[in-house]
Structure formats: structure tokens, C-alpha cells
Amino acid sequence: MKILARLSLLIGLLLTALCSYADTLTLDALSKQLSQHPVVRGPFIQEKHLRALPQPLTSSGTFVLAADAGLLWKLEKPLKQDYRIDANGIAKRTADGWQMQPGRDVAAQQSKLFLDVLKGNHSGLARDFDLQLSGDPKAWTLALTPTSLLLKQVFSRIDISGGELVERIELHETQGDRTLMRMPASIASDTLSDEERSDFAH
């Protein structure tokens, strides 16, 4: 009986070890997990925590991420304003249509960073950050420490976490301020709506 008990214990430990190994998440696996959906959309809540203010500045809206087109970022509160971020840069919706915003190095870097994060492009992130991944496919955290001189001047670190999709992004700035973006109810899809397709096309 003792031999059977030890054998059962050994098998149990072995299965536990194998399950742990199977759940180990790599950067390649995370990238594949986040990029498997052509379209991701949902609400967002953004909190800007400034050292000089006792309460964070909060804004909210919705976003649409298209793997082959870019990101639509639609602010709804406290004011309405739509932005589009793609390979060409940042555009703002105006009464005359989409207007490209003046290029600034930091803004361009942040836009590219945001797209790389949501799309799971870890090879793009690795050009400017040291990446440390922990957790499993259902609950993971990716810590980014900037290595490029430009981003070192802006961020001390960036923490990203989620499950099947990105759920939380926290940017820690060098001067002590931080920005928290939460995307608690994102939904994956296969196609864009006609309106979304039109926004990306112009």
C-alpha cells in the first residue's frame, strides 16, 4: 500500500509539474494570443494621476483595434473627440474630416507603443524596452522598462496585464505622474462595421 501511495503521489507531482510547464507563457505565445483576432473593440476608462492633484483626471470612451488598419480611440467623457492611430501617425476627427496631427517624436513613439501593446507585437516593443513576462495565458503581466534614450526621458516603466486580451495598461512617468487605462469588457470580432471601415479608409 505504501508503494502505491508513493507512486500515486509521484504521478500527482509529475502531472502538476507538466500542467505548470504547459501553462508557462512565453512572449511568442502571448503575441500569438493577442494577435489572433482581426478586430477588438470595447469601452475604456483612463485615469491620469497627477502629483499636484488629489483626485485623478478621468476620461472614458470606446476603442476599436483593427489588426491590419490601426486604432480608433473615441473619447466620450468629459468631451467628445475621436482619434485614429495608424502607420501614418495620429489623426483627429474635425468638422472637415480627419486631420493629421503635427508630428512630435514623443507622441509618435507613444502611438506606436500603444499599437504594439494592444496587437501583442513584442518584437516591436523589444526595440525600445526590456520585457519581463510573468503569469499564464489567463492572467499575465508584462513589465516594460525603457531602453531607448527618448522613452527613458518620459517613462520609468510600463505595466501591462490581461488574459485573452489586454485589460490594463499603466504608464509610470519619470516625474512621478502616472496614467492608468482599463479595458475591462473588450470583445473580439472578425470584421469591422461599415462606419469603422470608413473611418480607417479616410
C-alpha positions as CSV (number, residue, x, y, z in Angstrom):
1,M,0.0,0.0,0.0
2,K,2.9,2.3,0.9
3,I,4.4,1.7,-2.6
4,L,1.1,2.5,-4.3
5,A,0.6,5.6,-2.2
6,R,4.1,6.9,-3.1
7,L,3.5,6.0,-6.7
8,S,0.2,7.9,-6.7
9,L,2.0,10.9,-5.0
10,L,4.8,10.8,-7.6
11,I,2.3,10.7,-10.5
12,G,0.4,13.6,-9.0
13,L,3.5,15.7,-8.6
14,L,4.5,14.8,-12.2
15,L,1.1,15.9,-13.6
16,T,1.3,19.1,-11.6
17,A,4.7,19.8,-13.0
18,L,3.6,19.1,-16.5
19,C,0.5,21.3,-16.1
20,S,2.6,24.1,-14.8
21,Y,5.0,23.7,-17.7
22,A,2.1,23.7,-20.2
23,D,0.7,26.9,-18.7
24,T,4.1,28.8,-18.8
25,L,3.6,31.8,-21.1
26,T,6.3,32.9,-23.5
27,L,6.4,36.2,-25.4
28,D,5.8,34.4,-28.7
29,A,2.8,32.7,-27.2
30,L,1.4,36.0,-25.8
31,S,1.9,37.7,-29.1
32,K,0.1,34.9,-30.9
33,Q,-2.7,35.0,-28.3
34,L,-3.2,38.8,-28.7
35,S,-3.0,38.9,-32.5
36,Q,-5.3,36.1,-33.3
37,H,-8.4,38.3,-33.6
38,P,-8.7,40.7,-36.6
39,V,-10.8,43.2,-34.6
40,V,-11.0,44.0,-30.9
41,R,-13.4,46.7,-29.5
42,G,-14.8,47.8,-26.2
43,P,-15.0,50.5,-23.6
44,F,-12.1,52.2,-21.9
45,I,-11.6,54.2,-18.7
46,Q,-8.5,56.4,-18.4
47,E,-7.2,57.9,-15.2
48,K,-4.5,60.5,-15.2
49,H,-2.9,60.7,-11.7
50,L,-1.0,64.0,-11.3
51,R,1.1,64.7,-8.3
52,A,-0.4,68.2,-8.0
53,L,-4.0,67.0,-7.8
54,P,-5.6,65.0,-5.0
55,Q,-8.0,63.2,-7.5
56,P,-7.2,61.7,-10.9
57,L,-8.5,63.2,-14.1
58,T,-10.8,60.6,-15.6
59,S,-12.0,60.2,-19.1
60,S,-13.9,57.4,-20.9
61,G,-15.0,56.2,-24.3
62,T,-14.7,53.3,-26.7
63,F,-11.9,51.9,-28.9
64,V,-11.7,49.7,-32.0
65,L,-8.4,47.9,-32.8
66,A,-8.1,46.5,-36.3
67,A,-5.0,44.3,-36.8
68,D,-4.4,45.5,-40.4
69,A,-5.6,49.1,-40.1
70,G,-4.9,50.7,-36.7
71,L,-6.7,52.1,-33.7
72,L,-9.8,54.2,-33.3
73,W,-9.9,55.9,-29.9
74,K,-13.2,57.7,-29.3
75,L,-13.4,59.9,-26.2
76,E,-16.9,60.4,-24.9
77,K,-16.4,62.0,-21.5
78,P,-15.6,64.6,-20.3
79,L,-15.6,65.8,-24.0
80,K,-16.2,64.1,-27.3
81,Q,-13.2,63.7,-29.6
82,D,-12.2,60.9,-32.0
83,Y,-8.6,59.9,-32.8
84,R,-7.2,57.5,-35.3
85,I,-3.7,56.0,-34.8
86,D,-2.1,54.1,-37.7
87,A,1.1,53.7,-39.6
88,N,0.8,57.3,-40.8
89,G,0.6,58.8,-37.3
90,I,-2.2,60.4,-35.3
91,A,-5.3,61.9,-36.9
92,K,-8.1,63.8,-35.2
93,R,-11.7,64.0,-36.4
94,T,-12.8,67.6,-37.2
95,A,-15.8,69.1,-38.9
96,D,-13.7,68.9,-42.2
97,G,-12.8,65.3,-41.7
98,W,-9.7,63.5,-40.4
99,Q,-6.8,65.9,-39.9
100,M,-3.3,64.6,-39.3
101,Q,-1.7,66.0,-36.1
102,P,1.7,67.7,-36.2
103,G,4.4,65.0,-35.7
104,R,6.2,65.1,-32.4
105,D,8.7,62.4,-31.5
106,V,7.3,61.5,-28.1
107,A,3.7,61.5,-29.4
108,A,4.7,59.3,-32.3
109,Q,6.6,56.9,-30.0
110,Q,3.6,56.7,-27.7
111,S,1.2,56.0,-30.5
112,K,3.4,53.2,-31.9
113,L,3.8,51.8,-28.4
114,F,0.1,51.7,-27.8
115,L,-0.5,49.9,-31.1
116,D,2.3,47.4,-30.4
117,V,0.9,46.7,-26.9
118,L,-2.7,46.0,-28.0
119,K,-1.6,44.0,-31.0
120,G,0.9,41.9,-29.0
121,N,3.9,43.0,-31.2
122,H,6.6,42.1,-28.7
123,S,9.4,42.3,-31.3
124,G,8.4,45.9,-31.9
125,L,8.4,46.6,-28.1
126,A,11.7,44.9,-27.6
127,R,13.4,47.5,-29.7
128,D,12.7,50.1,-27.1
129,F,12.1,48.2,-23.9
130,D,13.4,45.4,-21.7
131,L,10.4,42.9,-21.4
132,Q,9.6,40.8,-18.4
133,L,6.6,38.5,-18.7
134,S,5.0,36.5,-15.8
135,G,1.8,34.6,-15.3
136,D,-0.2,32.2,-17.6
137,P,-2.5,32.7,-20.6
138,K,-5.5,33.5,-18.4
139,A,-3.7,36.0,-16.2
140,W,-0.4,37.6,-17.2
141,T,1.6,40.7,-16.6
142,L,4.2,42.2,-18.9
143,A,6.6,44.8,-17.4
144,L,8.3,47.2,-19.8
145,T,11.5,49.0,-18.8
146,P,12.5,51.6,-21.4
147,T,16.0,51.2,-23.0
148,S,15.8,54.0,-25.7
149,L,17.0,57.4,-24.6
150,L,13.9,59.1,-25.7
151,L,11.5,56.9,-23.8
152,K,13.7,56.9,-20.7
153,Q,13.0,60.6,-20.5
154,V,9.3,60.0,-20.4
155,F,8.6,56.7,-18.7
156,S,10.2,54.9,-15.8
157,R,8.2,51.7,-16.6
158,I,5.0,50.5,-18.1
159,D,2.9,47.6,-16.7
160,I,0.5,45.7,-19.0
161,S,-1.8,42.9,-17.8
162,G,-4.7,40.9,-19.1
163,G,-6.0,37.5,-20.1
164,E,-7.1,36.6,-23.6
165,L,-6.9,40.3,-24.4
166,V,-5.2,43.3,-22.8
167,E,-7.2,44.6,-19.9
168,R,-5.0,47.1,-18.2
169,I,-2.1,49.4,-19.1
170,E,-0.3,51.6,-16.5
171,L,2.3,54.1,-17.6
172,H,4.6,55.4,-14.9
173,E,6.3,58.7,-15.9
174,T,9.7,59.8,-14.7
175,Q,8.4,62.9,-12.9
176,G,6.1,60.9,-10.8
177,D,2.8,61.1,-12.7
178,R,1.1,58.0,-14.0
179,T,-1.7,57.1,-16.4
180,L,-3.9,54.0,-15.9
181,M,-6.0,52.7,-18.8
182,R,-8.6,50.0,-18.1
183,M,-10.3,48.0,-20.8
184,P,-12.5,45.6,-18.7
185,A,-15.0,44.4,-21.3
186,S,-13.2,44.1,-24.7
187,I,-14.8,41.8,-27.3
188,A,-13.0,40.1,-30.2
189,S,-14.6,40.1,-33.6
190,D,-13.8,39.1,-37.2
191,T,-15.0,42.2,-39.1
192,L,-15.3,46.0,-38.9
193,S,-18.6,47.8,-39.2
194,D,-19.2,49.9,-42.3
195,E,-18.7,53.1,-40.2
196,E,-15.4,51.8,-38.8
197,R,-14.2,50.7,-42.2
198,S,-15.0,54.2,-43.5
199,D,-13.1,55.8,-40.6
200,F,-10.0,53.8,-41.3
201,A,-10.2,54.5,-45.1
202,H,-10.1,58.3,-44.9
